[in-house]
Amino acid sequence: MRIILISALFVAVAVAGASKKGLTRPYRVAIVDGDGALNPIPSHAAHEPVVRVEDVSGKPVPGAHVEFDAPKAGPGVTFSSGSTHFSTTTNADGVAKGYGLRNNGVAGGFAVLVHVSYDGQQIAEKSVHQTNVARRMAHIASKPRARQETYPDASMTGTVVGIALGDQFMINGAPTPTNANLAPGSRLQTQNSPVTIYVHDHCEFLIGPHSSVIIQPHLVSVTSGAVRARHFGDCKFGYGGLWVTSLAPNGDAVLALSSEHMEIGSVSGPVQIANEVRVLGTVQPGTVSEFNFASSTAASGATVTAPTSTRTAFMLGTSAGAALAGLGLAVTAIVQPAPAPTSP
């Protein structure tokens, strides 16, 4: 009888344990706001991170414990208490926010780590990526406003080098409603809304409203407006024979044109500026280099003068396509100059 009672007790405990485990449900944690934000340094403003916690059925989970941790050194932010750490719980809608965010005035990209726990169990870890930038960088980056797309499941061939997705736009002057294949040499013009293009292996470009580009294999030539390279892949983009490539896997850069100048800014990861002759310099994360145009009768190609401090004078080439045929552009850029080439 004693053995039977002990066995029954053991079974009851096991069942209770199983029932308790059965209360543990899978959860989903989503970054609702703040990811990819550009924080203007002069105002010390920053975009508050927001997360939402749900169970597997999509119902909100109130009372989940959420901790936000910003970097203690380098580019970053502080919360309402002035600390790099902030702790809170989700509300009735399953939402938690890191309040009182201010950037620390150091330019560059960083991640706010988010730790979420419920009923004493860690259920998720997320990262909210932001960049502290100069005011001009925030301004030009806002020109091609963000549009979230997923990379289309389509193969690129010799006759199709890219895909365009967006609202009404034009391909070689013909109106296109929502999407189009892009052949080499295609000219894409946006209207009142941005268009996302994918070129070859996950090269992603956001073409701003009222902008124009020419698409070639692994290359996007900007002829007007503003373009953001959100994923460089093995591609580059530029204007007038001046090309921008990424020096980091997470490179994200913007090129904006006006009638008088061009601005190249790095959102994240340093980007390299080069013409067909040599590397001219780099633009660091959160900063902008400006290029002022002046007419010139110089021949195609590039002529580079000796760099003086961080100011480099050079000639733009004429390989931006038909729109720039025969046109030479003299520019002055504020960049970090590349080392002078050595004689062979």
LUMNU-739352 format. One record per residue (C-alpha): residue in three letters; residue number from 1; x, y, z. Coordinates in steps of 0.25 Angstrom, whole numbers. Last residue first. Layout:
% LUMNU-739352
SITE ALA NUM X Y Z
...
***
This chain:
% LUMNU-739352
SITE PRO 344 220 207 -241
SITE SER 343 219 222 -235
SITE THR 342 212 223 -222
SITE PRO 341 197 228 -222
SITE ALA 340 194 239 -212
SITE PRO 339 187 233 -200
SITE ALA 338 172 235 -200
SITE PRO 337 166 248 -195
SITE GLN 336 156 249 -184
SITE VAL 335 145 257 -191
SITE ILE 334 141 271 -194
SITE ALA 333 139 272 -209
SITE THR 332 142 282 -219
SITE VAL 331 136 279 -233
SITE ALA 330 139 282 -248
SITE LEU 329 129 275 -257
SITE GLY 328 131 271 -271
SITE LEU 327 119 270 -280
SITE GLY 326 121 262 -294
SITE ALA 325 110 253 -291
SITE LEU 324 103 255 -277
SITE ALA 323 89 251 -281
SITE ALA 322 94 240 -289
SITE GLY 321 100 233 -278
SITE ALA 320 108 236 -265
SITE SER 319 121 233 -272
SITE THR 318 126 248 -273
SITE GLY 317 137 249 -263
SITE LEU 316 138 257 -250
SITE MET 315 150 266 -248
SITE PHE 314 157 267 -235
SITE ALA 313 160 276 -223
SITE THR 312 162 270 -210
SITE ARG 311 160 277 -197
SITE THR 310 163 269 -184
SITE SER 309 177 275 -182
SITE THR 308 181 279 -196
SITE PRO 307 180 267 -206
SITE ALA 306 189 268 -218
SITE THR 305 181 270 -231
SITE VAL 304 173 259 -238
SITE THR 303 169 259 -252
SITE ALA 302 158 250 -256
SITE GLY 301 153 244 -269
SITE SER 300 146 252 -281
SITE ALA 299 153 264 -285
SITE ALA 298 153 277 -278
SITE THR 297 144 289 -283
SITE SER 296 138 292 -270
SITE SER 295 125 296 -264
SITE ALA 294 125 297 -248
SITE PHE 293 118 288 -239
SITE ASN 292 120 288 -223
SITE PHE 291 122 274 -217
SITE GLU 290 117 272 -202
SITE SER 289 122 261 -193
SITE VAL 288 112 257 -182
SITE THR 287 114 251 -168
SITE GLY 286 107 240 -160
SITE PRO 285 116 229 -163
SITE GLN 284 129 233 -170
SITE VAL 283 131 238 -184
SITE THR 282 143 233 -191
SITE GLY 281 153 238 -201
SITE LEU 280 158 240 -215
SITE VAL 279 160 225 -219
SITE ARG 278 167 226 -233
SITE VAL 277 165 227 -248
SITE GLU 276 151 223 -252
SITE ASN 275 146 232 -240
SITE ALA 274 145 228 -226
SITE ILE 273 137 231 -213
SITE GLN 272 137 220 -202
SITE VAL 271 126 218 -192
SITE PRO 270 128 216 -177
SITE GLY 269 117 208 -170
SITE SER 268 104 214 -166
SITE VAL 267 96 226 -172
SITE SER 266 107 231 -180
SITE GLY 265 105 244 -188
SITE ILE 264 108 248 -202
SITE GLU 263 103 262 -206
SITE MET 262 103 268 -220
SITE HIS 261 104 282 -224
SITE GLU 260 98 294 -232
SITE SER 259 86 289 -239
SITE SER 258 83 279 -228
SITE LEU 257 87 264 -226
SITE ALA 256 85 255 -214
SITE LEU 255 93 242 -212
SITE VAL 254 90 234 -199
SITE ALA 253 98 223 -192
SITE ASP 252 96 210 -185
SITE GLY 251 107 200 -183
SITE ASN 250 104 188 -174
SITE PRO 249 115 179 -180
SITE ALA 248 126 190 -179
SITE LEU 247 134 198 -189
SITE SER 246 122 202 -197
SITE THR 245 123 207 -211
SITE VAL 244 121 221 -217
SITE TRP 243 125 225 -231
SITE LEU 242 128 238 -238
SITE GLY 241 127 237 -253
SITE GLY 240 117 248 -254
SITE TYR 239 108 242 -243
SITE GLY 238 108 230 -234
SITE PHE 237 104 216 -230
SITE LYS 236 111 203 -227
SITE CYS 235 108 189 -227
SITE ASP 234 114 176 -221
SITE GLY 233 104 176 -210
SITE PHE 232 101 191 -207
SITE HIS 231 89 189 -198
SITE ARG 230 81 202 -194
SITE ALA 229 87 210 -205
SITE ARG 228 79 223 -204
SITE VAL 227 76 231 -217
SITE ALA 226 72 246 -218
SITE GLY 225 68 255 -230
SITE SER 224 74 255 -244
SITE THR 223 83 247 -253
SITE VAL 222 87 236 -243
SITE SER 221 95 224 -250
SITE VAL 220 92 211 -243
SITE LEU 219 102 200 -245
SITE HIS 218 103 185 -243
SITE PRO 217 99 182 -258
SITE GLN 216 93 196 -263
SITE ILE 215 81 204 -258
SITE ILE 214 80 218 -261
SITE VAL 213 73 227 -251
SITE SER 212 63 239 -249
SITE SER 211 57 245 -237
SITE HIS 210 44 252 -235
SITE PRO 209 41 244 -222
SITE GLY 208 53 237 -216
SITE ILE 207 59 224 -222
SITE LEU 206 62 214 -211
SITE PHE 205 73 204 -216
SITE GLU 204 75 190 -212
SITE CYS 203 87 181 -217
SITE HIS 202 82 167 -213
SITE ASP 201 90 159 -224
SITE HIS 200 86 166 -237
SITE VAL 199 79 180 -236
SITE TYR 198 67 182 -227
SITE ILE 197 59 195 -229
SITE THR 196 50 201 -219
SITE VAL 195 42 213 -223
SITE PRO 194 39 226 -216
SITE SER 193 26 234 -218
SITE ASN 192 21 246 -225
SITE GLN 191 27 242 -239
SITE THR 190 39 233 -241
SITE GLN 189 47 232 -253
SITE LEU 188 55 219 -258
SITE ARG 187 64 219 -270
SITE SER 186 67 205 -274
SITE GLY 185 81 203 -279
SITE PRO 184 82 188 -276
SITE ALA 183 68 183 -275
SITE LEU 182 59 185 -263
SITE ASN 181 47 177 -260
SITE ALA 180 35 184 -255
SITE ASN 179 26 187 -244
SITE THR 178 14 195 -239
SITE PRO 177 7 204 -250
SITE THR 176 17 206 -261
SITE PRO 175 17 219 -270
SITE ALA 174 26 219 -282
SITE GLY 173 37 229 -283
SITE ASN 172 48 219 -282
SITE ILE 171 42 212 -270
SITE MET 170 32 222 -263
SITE PHE 169 27 222 -249
SITE GLN 168 13 219 -242
SITE ASP 167 14 212 -229
SITE GLY 166 26 204 -225
SITE LEU 165 35 192 -229
SITE ALA 164 46 191 -239
SITE ILE 163 54 179 -243
SITE GLY 162 68 178 -248
SITE VAL 161 78 172 -258
SITE VAL 160 68 166 -267
SITE THR 159 74 163 -281
SITE GLY 158 86 155 -276
SITE THR 157 78 148 -266
SITE MET 156 73 151 -252
SITE SER 155 65 141 -244
SITE ALA 154 52 146 -237
SITE ASP 153 47 144 -223
SITE PRO 152 46 158 -219
SITE TYR 151 54 164 -208
SITE THR 150 44 169 -197
SITE GLU 149 39 183 -197
SITE GLN 148 38 194 -187
SITE ARG 147 38 208 -192
SITE ALA 146 47 219 -186
SITE ARG 145 47 233 -191
SITE PRO 144 57 237 -202
SITE LYS 143 59 251 -198
SITE SER 142 60 248 -183
SITE ALA 141 74 244 -184
SITE ILE 140 77 258 -189
SITE HIS 139 72 264 -177
SITE ALA 138 77 255 -167
SITE MET 137 91 256 -172
SITE ARG 136 90 271 -172
SITE ARG 135 87 271 -157
SITE ALA 134 99 263 -154
SITE VAL 133 96 248 -151
SITE ASN 132 94 239 -139
SITE THR 131 90 225 -145
SITE GLN 130 80 215 -140
SITE HIS 129 79 200 -139
SITE VAL 128 69 193 -130
SITE SER 127 73 180 -126
SITE LYS 126 65 168 -121
SITE GLU 125 66 158 -110
SITE ALA 124 54 149 -107
SITE ILE 123 47 140 -97
SITE GLN 122 55 140 -84
SITE GLN 121 47 133 -73
SITE GLY 120 43 139 -60
SITE ASP 119 28 139 -63
SITE TYR 118 32 147 -76
SITE SER 117 45 153 -81
SITE VAL 116 49 162 -92
SITE HIS 115 63 167 -94
SITE VAL 114 65 179 -104
SITE LEU 113 79 183 -108
SITE VAL 112 80 197 -114
SITE ALA 111 90 197 -126
SITE PHE 110 100 207 -131
SITE GLY 109 103 215 -144
SITE GLY 108 112 227 -144
SITE ALA 107 113 242 -139
SITE VAL 106 115 244 -124
SITE GLY 105 105 255 -119
SITE ASN 104 100 246 -108
SITE ASN 103 86 244 -114
SITE ARG 102 74 246 -105
SITE LEU 101 63 236 -102
SITE GLY 100 53 240 -91
SITE TYR 99 45 227 -91
SITE GLY 98 48 213 -96
SITE LYS 97 35 208 -100
SITE ALA 96 27 195 -97
SITE VAL 95 15 190 -104
SITE GLY 94 6 177 -100
SITE ASP 93 -7 185 -102
SITE ALA 92 -10 185 -87
SITE ASN 91 4 191 -85
SITE THR 90 18 184 -86
SITE THR 89 27 186 -74
SITE THR 88 39 195 -72
SITE SER 87 54 196 -70
SITE PHE 86 64 206 -76
SITE HIS 85 79 206 -77
SITE THR 84 89 216 -84
SITE SER 83 86 225 -72
SITE GLY 82 81 240 -72
SITE SER 81 69 236 -65
SITE SER 80 60 239 -77
SITE PHE 79 69 229 -86
SITE THR 78 83 231 -92
SITE VAL 77 87 229 -106
SITE GLY 76 99 224 -114
SITE PRO 75 111 226 -122
SITE GLY 74 124 222 -114
SITE ALA 73 123 217 -100
SITE LYS 72 113 211 -91
SITE PRO 71 105 205 -102
SITE ALA 70 90 205 -101
SITE ASP 69 82 195 -92
SITE PHE 68 67 194 -92
SITE GLU 67 60 184 -83
SITE VAL 66 46 179 -84
SITE HIS 65 38 171 -74
SITE ALA 64 25 165 -79
SITE GLY 63 13 170 -71
SITE PRO 62 3 171 -83
SITE VAL 61 4 160 -94
SITE PRO 60 -4 164 -106
SITE LYS 59 -12 153 -114
SITE GLY 58 -6 149 -127
SITE SER 57 -9 134 -126
SITE VAL 56 6 131 -123
SITE ASP 55 6 141 -111
SITE GLU 54 9 155 -113
SITE VAL 53 20 165 -109
SITE ARG 52 21 179 -115
SITE VAL 51 34 187 -116
SITE VAL 50 36 202 -116
SITE PRO 49 50 209 -117
SITE GLU 48 49 225 -116
SITE HIS 47 55 232 -127
SITE ALA 46 66 242 -123
SITE ALA 45 68 257 -121
SITE HIS 44 81 262 -117
SITE SER 43 77 275 -124
SITE PRO 42 91 277 -131
SITE ILE 41 93 262 -133
SITE PRO 40 81 259 -142
SITE ASN 39 76 244 -139
SITE LEU 38 74 235 -151
SITE ALA 37 65 224 -148
SITE GLY 36 67 210 -154
SITE ASP 35 59 203 -144
SITE GLY 34 51 213 -135
SITE ASP 33 37 207 -136
SITE VAL 32 30 194 -135
SITE ILE 31 41 184 -132
SITE ALA 30 34 171 -131
SITE VAL 29 34 160 -120
SITE ARG 28 26 147 -122
SITE TYR 27 23 137 -111
SITE PRO 26 22 122 -110
SITE ARG 25 14 118 -98
SITE THR 24 18 113 -84
SITE LEU 23 5 109 -77
SITE GLY 22 8 94 -82
SITE LYS 21 20 94 -73
SITE LYS 20 12 96 -61
SITE SER 19 2 85 -66
SITE ALA 18 15 76 -68
SITE GLY 17 19 79 -54
SITE ALA 16 6 76 -48
SITE VAL 15 5 63 -56
SITE ALA 14 19 59 -50
SITE VAL 13 15 63 -36
SITE ALA 12 2 54 -37
SITE VAL 11 10 43 -43
SITE PHE 10 20 43 -32
SITE LEU 9 9 44 -21
SITE ALA 8 2 32 -28
SITE SER 7 15 24 -27
SITE ILE 6 17 27 -13
SITE LEU 5 3 23 -10
SITE ILE 4 5 10 -17
SITE ILE 3 18 7 -10
SITE ARG 2 11 10 4
SITE MET 1 0 0 0
***
